[in-house]
Amino acid sequence: MNCNVAYSYCAIICVNILIDCKNVVMTEFNEKIQEKVNLDEAIDTLSHEDLCEITQSSIKRLIASDPLLSDLPVDVTPEEVLAQIAVIQGQNITVTIIRYSESPLNVVVACTNWKRVMMLLTGQSNATNLMNIPADLAHANANSLRLSEFPKEEIKRMLKEYTLFLIVRHPFERLLSAYRNKFSDNLTSSKYFQERYGRQIIKKYRPTATDNDLNSGANVSFSEFISFLLNEGVTTNEHWTPIYNLCLPCTLNYTFIGHYETLLEDAKTILDMVGAPPLVFPVTRAGHTRDKLREYFQELSIFTIQHLYKMYLADFKLFGYGLEDLLGYDLA
């Protein structure tokens, strides 16, 4: 990224954050711009280094002022702040389904395939094969409403009256799936994770890293990824944060908790519960993650597995999972 582009990017981010956090950062900002009144003019007087400093300082103050953002790392990016806020606000667990003039389908959902189903039910798509709906279109903000868009009393009513469901997965299988998808697959989203987390992991956990490794972050090993989780914590990103922390099963009164292993049967049950018309739940290509559990976890010591198990203990106990298939016995 050249200097002008970097400067413009930081300027835009800085303006947005400063406007959102005006009361928090105005003192520091005023010191730097010496009583400049117009924010746009003031930004033009700052150097690239000043903009970067104010941006990071603003983000840190925002996180410090809101306990719901406290799990974010110190070097968090603006995009990750927005992603964390989206999770907190319920974007990953709530969708209000309105079928034209009919009564709403009272469903709270997650995952890409569920959002594809909801697009069909709400008339936003007429696809005969739901897998033809692009994932980015299914996740588009215009396709769903957030709980935060409603008054507090309405939110309470919705959480009480709506059908809330949760689909869980074996914690270690979900963890391996996240690793393979974010650090092994050659996807656009993988590149982001490799640059955002991969570089950090390789720098810290690979003493013999080459310059290419450090620059790309593209070849993180599974054992290095696990070392990162054990030392930095498992709540650094929603893709490997325990379901217990992410979906709050002890706070929200879920109507139905299904399992990834019985997804088709559980999906049919859920759709029957809300009176949806007959449809075939879309099946994503199998990644064979379960078959690869032993292969990947053989890289880890039993001590490491035990430590990791404790970090996901709530998910194991709440949702009926164990380690018999992986180790031949369960951990107490």
Secondary structure as UniProt FT lines:
FT   HELIX           3..20
FT   HELIX           22..33
FT   HELIX           39..45
FT   HELIX           48..65
FT   HELIX           67..69
FT   TURN            70..71
FT   TURN            74..75
FT   HELIX           78..88
FT   TURN            89..93
FT   TURN            100..101
FT   STRAND          107..108
FT   HELIX           112..121
FT   TURN            122..123
FT   HELIX           130..132
FT   HELIX           135..138
FT   HELIX           141..143
FT   HELIX           147..149
FT   HELIX           152..161
FT   STRAND          163..168
FT   HELIX           171..179
FT   HELIX           180..184
FT   HELIX           188..193
FT   HELIX           194..198
FT   HELIX           199..205
FT   TURN            207..208
FT   HELIX           211..216
FT   HELIX           222..232
FT   TURN            234..235
FT   TURN            238..240
FT   HELIX           243..247
FT   TURN            249..251
FT   STRAND          256..259
FT   HELIX           260..262
FT   HELIX           263..273
FT   TURN            274..275
FT   HELIX           289..297
FT   TURN            298..299
FT   HELIX           302..311
FT   HELIX           313..318
FT   TURN            319..320
FT   HELIX           324..327
//
